Amino acid sequence: MAEYEDKILHDIDGIKEYDNPLPGWLMAIWWGSLLFSALYIAFYALSFGEPTMEAEYRSAAEKDLAALQAHFDAHPIVAPTPAELLSGAKNPEVLSAGAARFAKTCASCHGQQAQGLIGPNLTDERWIHGGSVEQIFHSIVKGWPAKGMPPWGRAIPQKEIAALVSYVRSLQGTNPPNAKPAEGEPFKAEALPE
């Protein structure tokens, strides 16, 4: 113990603290971590004009949104004429396609027979947003988000929208059981083409 007597830093209550240096490999790790943290802060936190991760994300999102908008601008939804919308009103294939789309997209709110659940009854002669084929088309395409109906214009192909309009028009006057009471203004439907 005599050889360590000159290395004693403190002697308190019989407890002796010696001045033993840390091993060189541990000191190298410590100094290396200090150097790494300084470089890391300088490179990432200060970034010297480089965009932050949030700025990079916003830039990428804006590019994606611009590409999507360019696609929509190049492929706008063009409302067909009433004659085009009603052309399939008596075609069983068109009505079948419209019925399939109605069951997939609309029945959860309007009911399987369009009798009205959350959404209005589509079988009576009253319409909240108009019952002409153009108004039905626009109600499907643009929706009524304030009333809970989403816009389906980008989610449903345009041929299916036309078939859906024909199907909805074919339901008028079917009087299903447990129909929701009529809402909206009365509307006399256009005559179906022969």
C-alpha positions as CSV (number, residue, x, y, z in Angstrom):
1,M,0.0,0.0,0.0
2,A,3.0,2.3,0.5
3,E,3.5,2.5,-3.2
4,Y,0.0,4.1,-3.7
5,E,0.3,6.6,-0.8
6,D,1.4,9.4,-3.1
7,K,-1.7,8.8,-5.3
8,I,-4.2,9.3,-2.5
9,L,-6.5,12.3,-3.3
10,H,-8.8,12.0,-0.3
11,D,-8.9,10.1,2.9
12,I,-12.3,10.6,4.7
13,D,-13.4,8.3,7.5
14,G,-11.0,5.6,6.5
15,I,-12.1,5.6,2.9
16,K,-9.3,6.4,0.5
17,E,-9.7,7.7,-3.0
18,Y,-6.8,7.0,-5.3
19,D,-5.9,9.0,-8.4
20,N,-6.0,6.2,-11.0
21,P,-6.3,7.3,-14.6
22,L,-8.9,5.7,-16.9
23,P,-7.6,3.2,-19.5
24,G,-6.5,4.7,-22.8
25,W,-9.2,2.8,-24.8
26,L,-12.0,4.3,-22.6
27,M,-10.6,7.8,-22.9
28,A,-10.4,7.3,-26.7
29,I,-14.1,6.4,-26.8
30,W,-15.0,9.4,-24.6
31,W,-13.0,11.9,-26.8
32,G,-14.3,10.3,-30.0
33,S,-17.9,10.6,-28.8
34,L,-17.4,14.3,-27.9
35,L,-15.9,14.9,-31.3
36,F,-18.7,13.0,-33.1
37,S,-21.4,14.9,-31.2
38,A,-19.9,18.2,-32.1
39,L,-19.7,17.2,-35.8
40,Y,-23.3,15.9,-35.6
41,I,-24.6,19.1,-34.2
42,A,-22.7,21.2,-36.7
43,F,-23.9,19.0,-39.7
44,Y,-27.6,18.3,-38.8
45,A,-28.7,20.9,-36.3
46,L,-27.0,23.9,-37.9
47,S,-27.3,22.4,-41.4
48,F,-25.6,25.4,-43.0
49,G,-28.5,26.2,-45.3
50,E,-29.7,22.7,-46.0
51,P,-33.4,22.1,-45.6
52,T,-34.7,20.5,-42.5
53,M,-36.5,17.1,-42.7
54,E,-39.8,18.9,-42.4
55,A,-39.0,21.2,-45.3
56,E,-37.9,18.2,-47.4
57,Y,-41.2,16.4,-46.6
58,R,-43.3,19.5,-47.4
59,S,-41.4,19.9,-50.7
60,A,-42.0,16.3,-51.7
61,A,-45.6,16.6,-50.7
62,E,-46.1,19.7,-52.7
63,K,-44.5,18.0,-55.8
64,D,-46.9,15.0,-55.3
65,L,-49.9,17.3,-55.0
66,A,-48.8,19.3,-58.1
67,A,-48.5,16.1,-60.1
68,L,-51.9,14.9,-58.9
69,Q,-53.4,18.3,-59.7
70,A,-51.8,18.2,-63.2
71,H,-53.3,14.8,-63.8
72,F,-56.8,16.0,-62.7
73,D,-56.3,19.1,-64.9
74,A,-55.4,16.9,-67.9
75,H,-58.4,14.6,-67.2
76,P,-61.3,16.8,-66.0
77,I,-64.6,15.4,-65.1
78,V,-66.9,16.5,-67.9
79,A,-70.6,16.2,-67.2
80,P,-72.3,14.2,-69.9
81,T,-75.5,15.5,-71.5
82,P,-78.8,14.5,-70.1
83,A,-79.4,12.3,-73.1
84,E,-76.1,10.5,-72.5
85,L,-77.0,10.0,-68.8
86,L,-80.4,8.7,-69.7
87,S,-79.3,6.6,-72.6
88,G,-78.9,3.5,-70.4
89,A,-82.0,4.1,-68.4
90,K,-83.8,1.1,-70.0
91,N,-80.7,-1.0,-70.8
92,P,-80.5,-4.0,-68.4
93,E,-76.7,-4.1,-68.5
94,V,-76.3,-0.4,-67.6
95,L,-78.9,-0.7,-64.8
96,S,-77.1,-3.9,-63.5
97,A,-73.8,-2.0,-63.5
98,G,-75.5,0.9,-61.7
99,A,-77.1,-1.4,-59.2
100,A,-73.7,-3.0,-58.4
101,R,-72.1,0.3,-57.9
102,F,-75.1,1.5,-55.8
103,A,-74.7,-1.6,-53.6
104,K,-71.0,-1.0,-53.2
105,T,-70.9,2.7,-52.7
106,C,-74.4,4.2,-51.8
107,A,-76.4,1.5,-50.0
108,S,-74.6,2.0,-46.7
109,C,-76.3,5.5,-46.4
110,H,-79.3,5.3,-48.7
111,G,-80.3,1.7,-48.0
112,Q,-80.2,-1.4,-50.2
113,Q,-83.5,-0.4,-51.9
114,A,-82.7,3.4,-51.7
115,Q,-85.3,3.7,-49.1
116,G,-83.1,6.1,-47.1
117,L,-81.1,5.4,-43.9
118,I,-78.6,8.2,-43.0
119,G,-79.0,9.6,-46.4
120,P,-82.4,10.6,-48.0
121,N,-84.9,8.3,-49.6
122,L,-84.2,8.2,-53.4
123,T,-87.4,6.5,-54.4
124,D,-89.9,9.3,-53.9
125,E,-90.7,12.4,-56.0
126,R,-88.9,14.8,-53.7
127,W,-85.3,15.8,-53.9
128,I,-83.2,17.8,-51.5
129,H,-80.6,18.8,-54.1
130,G,-82.6,18.5,-57.3
131,G,-83.7,15.4,-59.2
132,S,-82.7,16.2,-62.8
133,V,-80.1,13.9,-64.2
134,E,-77.5,16.7,-64.2
135,Q,-78.3,17.5,-60.5
136,I,-78.0,13.8,-59.6
137,F,-74.7,13.6,-61.5
138,H,-73.3,16.6,-59.7
139,S,-74.5,15.3,-56.3
140,I,-72.6,12.1,-57.0
141,V,-69.5,13.7,-58.4
142,K,-69.1,16.7,-56.0
143,G,-71.0,15.2,-53.0
144,W,-72.4,17.2,-50.2
145,P,-69.6,17.1,-47.6
146,A,-71.5,19.4,-45.2
147,K,-74.3,16.8,-45.1
148,G,-72.0,13.8,-44.9
149,M,-72.0,12.7,-48.6
150,P,-68.5,12.4,-49.9
151,P,-67.6,13.4,-53.5
152,W,-67.3,10.3,-55.6
153,G,-66.2,12.0,-58.8
154,R,-62.5,10.8,-58.6
155,A,-63.2,7.5,-57.0
156,I,-65.8,6.1,-59.5
157,P,-65.1,5.8,-63.2
158,Q,-67.3,8.1,-65.3
159,K,-69.1,5.2,-67.1
160,E,-70.1,3.8,-63.7
161,I,-71.3,7.3,-62.6
162,A,-73.6,7.4,-65.7
163,A,-74.9,3.9,-64.9
164,L,-75.4,4.9,-61.3
165,V,-77.4,8.0,-62.4
166,S,-79.6,5.8,-64.6
167,Y,-80.1,3.3,-61.8
168,V,-81.0,6.0,-59.3
169,R,-83.5,7.4,-61.8
170,S,-85.0,4.0,-62.3
171,L,-85.7,3.7,-58.6
172,Q,-88.2,6.6,-58.6
173,G,-91.6,5.5,-57.6
174,T,-90.6,2.0,-56.5
175,N,-92.0,2.6,-52.9
176,P,-89.8,0.2,-50.9
177,P,-91.0,-0.9,-47.4
178,N,-89.9,1.2,-44.4
179,A,-89.0,4.1,-46.6
180,K,-87.7,7.3,-45.0
181,P,-90.2,10.2,-45.2
182,A,-89.9,12.4,-48.2
183,E,-87.6,15.4,-47.9
184,G,-86.9,18.3,-50.3
185,E,-88.8,19.8,-53.2
186,P,-91.1,17.8,-55.5
187,F,-89.6,17.1,-58.9
188,K,-91.2,15.7,-62.1
189,A,-88.6,13.5,-63.7
190,E,-87.7,13.7,-67.4
191,A,-89.2,11.1,-69.6
192,L,-87.0,8.2,-70.2
193,P,-85.9,7.7,-73.8
194,E,-87.4,4.8,-75.7
